Structure formats: C-alpha cells, structure tokens
C-alpha cells in the first residue's frame, strides 16, 4: 500500500512539475475499504425486469453469484485521494483527484492532461466576473456531474414520483437531442457495478434515456410496487443503514459520433468547462461547479481562463439545449459518496464531452473555494 501511495505521489509530482508548479504541495493517500451488497436467501438474487415487486424463483445466490448463504457479499476496494496545493499570490488553491479501483497510477497518468490543466488554471485563471448565458462545452469530467444531477437523481423512482414526472421528465417524453442515450447498471470499468442490489434483485442495464426520450426509471422493490414499474436492481443503502432507497448504481452516457474537437469548432463565443468540484440538485434545479473554463472565440480556444464559476438552471431547460454528444467517453470512479436522505453512496459515471446551445454560468458566491 505504501509503495502504491509513493508511486501515485511521484506521478502527481511529475504532472505538477510538467506545468511549472514544482512548488505545489502534494499529498497522496491510498487505502482499502470493504464494500458490501446484501442479497439474502429471503430476497433471492435474480429478480429483474418483470412486473412490479415480483419475487424471483430459482436458486438463492449471493451477490457474487455463489449459491446460498445469508451473509453480505464483501469485497475490498482500493481508494486513492491526491490533494494538491497550488501556490498563488494569495491563498494556495486546493485541488483534489480521486479514484476508486485498481491501478491508480495508470488512472492518474490517463488523467494527466486534466490534472495539469487544473493546476495551470489555479494560478493563471481569474474569477468569472459576470453572469454568462450562451454556448457551453462540457469536458467529460464535467459532463459526468451534469448527467448525474439532471437525469440520474431525477429518474430515481422516488424522485420521479415526487417531482420529475410532473416537471418534464415523464416516461415517453422527448427531453433532448437524439444523440443522447443514458443507461444505468453494471458495466465494465465502472467500479460501483454489482450483480445484485441490497434487496437481492438482479442488477440490469436500465435504459433511462433512449435517443433523447425518457425510457426508464430506477426502482427499488417498494417504488416498483407503488408505481407498477419493473424492478431494476437499484435498491441501495449505505452499509449499516436500514433504509433501502432507489439509487443510481453505475451511470453511463453512450458515446456519440461527433469528434470532441468539433464541439469547440462549432462555437462562435462560449465557454469550455474543465475539471470539476462537483454538483448538486434540488427537485427541478441543478448546479454543477467546474474547476475552471476557457473562453472560446470563433471556434478556437483563446487561452483566457476563468474559475470560481457555477453552471446552474432548470434541468429540463438545460437538457433541451444539448446539441452534440462527442465520441470521447471518460470514466469517473469516485471515492467520495453521493448523498441522499442522510446516506452516502458512491456512483460511478461515464460520459463523453457535450455541447449546449445556451446555458447559464454565474460567478461562484461564498468562500468555499479559492
């Protein structure tokens, strides 16, 4: 473990030195966490699709596919956090890179351009001074948060019932370009994939948006029965928590056909958003916080960088502004969790770059970041 942490530290240091930030402080932490999925003999793994809340037949299996047994299926997950303090004339600017899964050194090297860009922007970017509404291109590491907040949370069955269905995300509703297809469920490379959920329901690849149209909802057993929807294997809970909730598991956006460079070339004036602090949503409203953005003029990146900015607005309005989905998907396997009703659970997301005709970007308020 120590050798892995040292290798991650060396790699992060090399990235910082490569952009002239040799004085940046770097701390790398690598640890192991036990993760668990409960699939009891009473709730047999194998329930999927079908009608609302049905029970499966056949042999009882644990979540790893082993027949029988009441014990939770546990596995060890490697988790890596890299904190970088970039010196600036004022306060140092903190950056965080995280990865859950095997070979964090290879993952960090793969993300080197993203991390280097964030380090460079920490010292070169200026705070966004005024609200901007216009064309916006999201790099994959920002797009994953946009999809998570606008579609992922909205199509969790309890949220779908509470607000999404009446706010423009009802099943069968066209919400965006035909280039948009979104699924949830087990997939190679997505660390939060599992065979069975915490109720023993077999996890399935659930289409949420198919060619721009809302096609599915993520359910646990209770919401499937209440709304007469299929059980999709999305009943999840934090380890030790009693309440199962409909939760995203492993969210992914299908790659589009447009080269990512063409997204920028198509913009007369706009912002190219990179890096990510995270995001949030309350019912119909969302916010995503990029690490920084670069101005685009006449289809070219200008080198003018801004930071301390938020993308915010109404979910359905933003989705309708989606123009292109690129061919450059990137996986985000987080260490930190996504909160819902007091429970924290990580959700892996894969997304390519996306371009929008019109989004609102505002200066970040408060003092939570430099």
TIVOVO-734100 format. One record per residue (C-alpha): x, y, z. Coordinates in steps of 0.2 Angstrom, whole numbers, always signed. Layout:
<<X Y Z>>,
...
//
This chain:
<<+0 +0 +0>>,
<<+14 +12 +4>>,
<<+23 +8 -12>>,
<<+7 +12 -22>>,
<<+5 +28 -12>>,
<<+23 +33 -16>>,
<<+21 +29 -35>>,
<<+5 +40 -35>>,
<<+14 +54 -26>>,
<<+28 +53 -39>>,
<<+16 +53 -53>>,
<<+6 +68 -46>>,
<<+23 +77 -43>>,
<<+28 +74 -61>>,
<<+12 +82 -68>>,
<<+14 +97 -57>>,
<<+32 +100 -62>>,
<<+27 +97 -80>>,
<<+17 +113 -79>>,
<<+29 +123 -69>>,
<<+21 +120 -52>>,
<<+36 +111 -44>>,
<<+32 +120 -28>>,
<<+15 +113 -26>>,
<<+11 +103 -11>>,
<<+6 +85 -15>>,
<<-1 +73 -3>>,
<<-7 +55 -9>>,
<<-17 +43 +1>>,
<<-21 +25 -4>>,
<<-32 +14 +7>>,
<<-43 -1 +6>>,
<<-62 -1 +10>>,
<<-73 -15 +12>>,
<<-89 -14 +2>>,
<<-104 -25 +4>>,
<<-120 -29 -5>>,
<<-134 -39 +4>>,
<<-143 -52 -5>>,
<<-152 -63 +7>>,
<<-160 -80 +5>>,
<<-177 -72 +8>>,
<<-174 -60 -7>>,
<<-166 -71 -20>>,
<<-154 -63 -32>>,
<<-162 -65 -49>>,
<<-177 -53 -48>>,
<<-176 -41 -63>>,
<<-187 -33 -76>>,
<<-204 -41 -75>>,
<<-219 -34 -66>>,
<<-219 -23 -50>>,
<<-211 -30 -35>>,
<<-212 -48 -40>>,
<<-201 -62 -32>>,
<<-189 -72 -41>>,
<<-189 -91 -42>>,
<<-174 -102 -44>>,
<<-159 -105 -33>>,
<<-154 -92 -20>>,
<<-137 -84 -24>>,
<<-126 -72 -15>>,
<<-122 -56 -24>>,
<<-106 -63 -31>>,
<<-116 -77 -39>>,
<<-112 -91 -26>>,
<<-127 -101 -22>>,
<<-135 -100 -4>>,
<<-129 -90 +11>>,
<<-137 -76 +21>>,
<<-120 -66 +23>>,
<<-117 -50 +14>>,
<<-105 -52 +0>>,
<<-90 -41 +4>>,
<<-75 -36 -7>>,
<<-60 -25 -5>>,
<<-59 -9 -15>>,
<<-44 +2 -17>>,
<<-47 +20 -15>>,
<<-35 +34 -19>>,
<<-35 +53 -15>>,
<<-22 +65 -21>>,
<<-23 +83 -14>>,
<<-13 +96 -22>>,
<<-10 +114 -15>>,
<<-5 +126 -29>>,
<<+4 +141 -23>>,
<<-4 +158 -29>>,
<<+0 +176 -24>>,
<<-15 +175 -12>>,
<<-20 +159 -4>>,
<<-15 +142 -10>>,
<<-28 +134 -22>>,
<<-33 +116 -17>>,
<<-36 +103 -30>>,
<<-42 +85 -27>>,
<<-40 +70 -39>>,
<<-49 +54 -33>>,
<<-50 +36 -40>>,
<<-58 +20 -33>>,
<<-52 +4 -41>>,
<<-37 -5 -47>>,
<<-20 +3 -53>>,
<<-22 +21 -48>>,
<<-5 +26 -55>>,
<<-12 +21 -73>>,
<<-28 +30 -69>>,
<<-19 +46 -64>>,
<<-7 +45 -79>>,
<<-23 +44 -90>>,
<<-30 +59 -82>>,
<<-13 +69 -83>>,
<<-20 +82 -95>>,
<<-35 +86 -84>>,
<<-25 +87 -68>>,
<<-11 +98 -77>>,
<<-25 +109 -84>>,
<<-32 +112 -66>>,
<<-15 +116 -59>>,
<<-12 +128 -73>>,
<<-29 +136 -71>>,
<<-26 +138 -52>>,
<<-13 +151 -54>>,
<<-17 +158 -72>>,
<<-36 +159 -71>>,
<<-46 +174 -65>>,
<<-63 +174 -56>>,
<<-78 +175 -68>>,
<<-84 +192 -65>>,
<<-101 +192 -73>>,
<<-115 +180 -77>>,
<<-114 +172 -95>>,
<<-128 +164 -104>>,
<<-123 +156 -121>>,
<<-114 +141 -129>>,
<<-105 +130 -117>>,
<<-95 +114 -120>>,
<<-93 +102 -105>>,
<<-77 +91 -105>>,
<<-81 +73 -99>>,
<<-76 +76 -81>>,
<<-89 +90 -80>>,
<<-102 +81 -91>>,
<<-102 +66 -78>>,
<<-109 +78 -65>>,
<<-121 +86 -76>>,
<<-129 +69 -81>>,
<<-129 +63 -63>>,
<<-138 +79 -56>>,
<<-150 +82 -71>>,
<<-155 +64 -76>>,
<<-148 +52 -63>>,
<<-156 +59 -47>>,
<<-172 +64 -57>>,
<<-175 +46 -63>>,
<<-173 +38 -46>>,
<<-191 +31 -43>>,
<<-195 +41 -28>>,
<<-189 +57 -35>>,
<<-198 +53 -51>>,
<<-214 +51 -42>>,
<<-211 +67 -31>>,
<<-206 +79 -45>>,
<<-198 +73 -61>>,
<<-213 +66 -69>>,
<<-223 +82 -67>>,
<<-208 +93 -72>>,
<<-205 +87 -90>>,
<<-196 +70 -87>>,
<<-211 +59 -88>>,
<<-208 +42 -97>>,
<<-210 +44 -116>>,
<<-206 +62 -115>>,
<<-193 +69 -128>>,
<<-180 +79 -117>>,
<<-166 +82 -129>>,
<<-156 +78 -145>>,
<<-157 +60 -152>>,
<<-138 +59 -149>>,
<<-142 +57 -130>>,
<<-143 +39 -123>>,
<<-141 +36 -105>>,
<<-141 +19 -95>>,
<<-139 +13 -78>>,
<<-132 -4 -72>>,
<<-117 -15 -72>>,
<<-104 -11 -85>>,
<<-85 -15 -87>>,
<<-74 -2 -79>>,
<<-87 +6 -68>>,
<<-82 +2 -50>>,
<<-99 +4 -42>>,
<<-107 -10 -53>>,
<<-114 -25 -44>>,
<<-123 -41 -48>>,
<<-137 -39 -36>>,
<<-144 -24 -26>>,
<<-146 -23 -7>>,
<<-164 -32 -9>>,
<<-157 -46 -19>>,
<<-163 -40 -35>>,
<<-153 -44 -50>>,
<<-145 -28 -57>>,
<<-149 -24 -75>>,
<<-144 -12 -89>>,
<<-158 +0 -87>>,
<<-161 +12 -102>>,
<<-165 +29 -94>>,
<<-165 +40 -110>>,
<<-166 +32 -127>>,
<<-161 +43 -142>>,
<<-167 +58 -132>>,
<<-183 +51 -125>>,
<<-186 +46 -107>>,
<<-186 +27 -107>>,
<<-184 +21 -89>>,
<<-184 +24 -70>>,
<<-173 +16 -57>>,
<<-183 +7 -44>>,
<<-181 -2 -28>>,
<<-195 -15 -23>>,
<<-206 -3 -14>>,
<<-207 +10 -28>>,
<<-208 -3 -41>>,
<<-224 -10 -32>>,
<<-231 +8 -29>>,
<<-229 +14 -46>>,
<<-231 -3 -55>>,
<<-214 -2 -63>>,
<<-201 -15 -66>>,
<<-188 -19 -53>>,
<<-172 -13 -60>>,
<<-160 -18 -46>>,
<<-157 -1 -39>>,
<<-162 -4 -21>>,
<<-146 +3 -12>>,
<<-142 +8 +6>>,
<<-126 +13 +15>>,
<<-118 -1 +24>>,
<<-126 -2 +41>>,
<<-141 +8 +36>>,
<<-158 +1 +37>>,
<<-167 +10 +24>>,
<<-166 +5 +6>>,
<<-169 +18 -7>>,
<<-169 +19 -26>>,
<<-152 +25 -31>>,
<<-141 +26 -46>>,
<<-128 +12 -47>>,
<<-117 +14 -62>>,
<<-122 +28 -74>>,
<<-116 +30 -92>>,
<<-119 +40 -107>>,
<<-117 +32 -124>>,
<<-103 +39 -134>>,
<<-109 +50 -149>>,
<<-102 +51 -166>>,
<<-95 +69 -166>>,
<<-76 +71 -163>>,
<<-74 +81 -147>>,
<<-64 +95 -156>>,
<<-79 +98 -167>>,
<<-89 +103 -152>>,
<<-77 +118 -149>>,
<<-76 +122 -168>>,
<<-94 +124 -169>>,
<<-95 +138 -155>>,
<<-93 +156 -160>>,
<<-92 +163 -142>>,
<<-94 +152 -127>>,
<<-85 +143 -113>>,
<<-76 +126 -112>>,
<<-78 +120 -95>>,
<<-65 +108 -87>>,
<<-62 +99 -71>>,
<<-75 +98 -58>>,
<<-78 +102 -40>>,
<<-95 +93 -40>>,
<<-113 +97 -41>>,
<<-130 +97 -33>>,
<<-148 +97 -36>>,
<<-165 +101 -28>>,
<<-180 +95 -37>>,
<<-181 +104 -54>>,
<<-165 +114 -51>>,
<<-147 +109 -53>>,
<<-129 +116 -51>>,
<<-113 +110 -57>>,
<<-96 +118 -52>>,
<<-82 +116 -65>>,
<<-64 +118 -59>>,
<<-61 +131 -72>>,
<<-66 +136 -90>>,
<<-58 +143 -106>>,
<<-66 +156 -117>>,
<<-70 +150 -135>>,
<<-70 +163 -149>>,
<<-74 +159 -167>>,
<<-71 +140 -164>>,
<<-54 +142 -156>>,
<<-49 +141 -138>>,
<<-42 +158 -133>>,
<<-31 +153 -118>>,
<<-41 +165 -107>>,
<<-45 +155 -92>>,
<<-59 +159 -78>>,
<<-63 +150 -62>>,
<<-75 +151 -47>>,
<<-90 +148 -58>>,
<<-106 +138 -57>>,
<<-117 +131 -71>>,
<<-135 +132 -64>>,
<<-153 +132 -70>>,
<<-168 +121 -73>>,
<<-164 +103 -78>>,
<<-176 +101 -92>>,
<<-172 +118 -100>>,
<<-154 +113 -99>>,
<<-157 +96 -107>>,
<<-166 +104 -121>>,
<<-151 +114 -125>>,
<<-140 +99 -128>>,
<<-134 +100 -146>>,
<<-120 +87 -148>>,
<<-113 +71 -139>>,
<<-95 +68 -143>>,
<<-85 +52 -145>>,
<<-73 +53 -130>>,
<<-81 +44 -115>>,
<<-71 +45 -99>>,
<<-75 +35 -83>>,
<<-77 +44 -66>>,
<<-75 +31 -51>>,
<<-77 +42 -36>>,
<<-71 +39 -18>>,
<<-82 +51 -10>>,
<<-101 +47 -10>>,
<<-117 +55 -16>>,
<<-129 +60 -3>>,
<<-147 +56 -2>>,
<<-158 +57 +14>>,
<<-143 +55 +25>>,
<<-135 +41 +16>>,
<<-119 +42 +6>>,
<<-115 +30 -8>>,
<<-103 +32 -22>>,
<<-109 +32 -40>>,
<<-98 +28 -55>>,
<<-102 +38 -70>>,
<<-95 +38 -88>>,
<<-99 +52 -101>>,
<<-91 +60 -116>>,
<<-90 +78 -119>>,
<<-106 +88 -123>>,
<<-110 +104 -131>>,
<<-125 +116 -127>>,
<<-133 +130 -136>>,
<<-137 +140 -121>>,
<<-133 +138 -103>>,
<<-131 +150 -88>>,
<<-114 +152 -80>>,
<<-113 +163 -64>>,
<<-99 +169 -53>>,
<<-97 +157 -38>>,
<<-103 +165 -22>>,
<<-96 +162 -5>>,
<<-79 +157 +1>>,
<<-79 +138 +0>>,
<<-65 +138 -13>>,
<<-52 +150 -19>>,
//
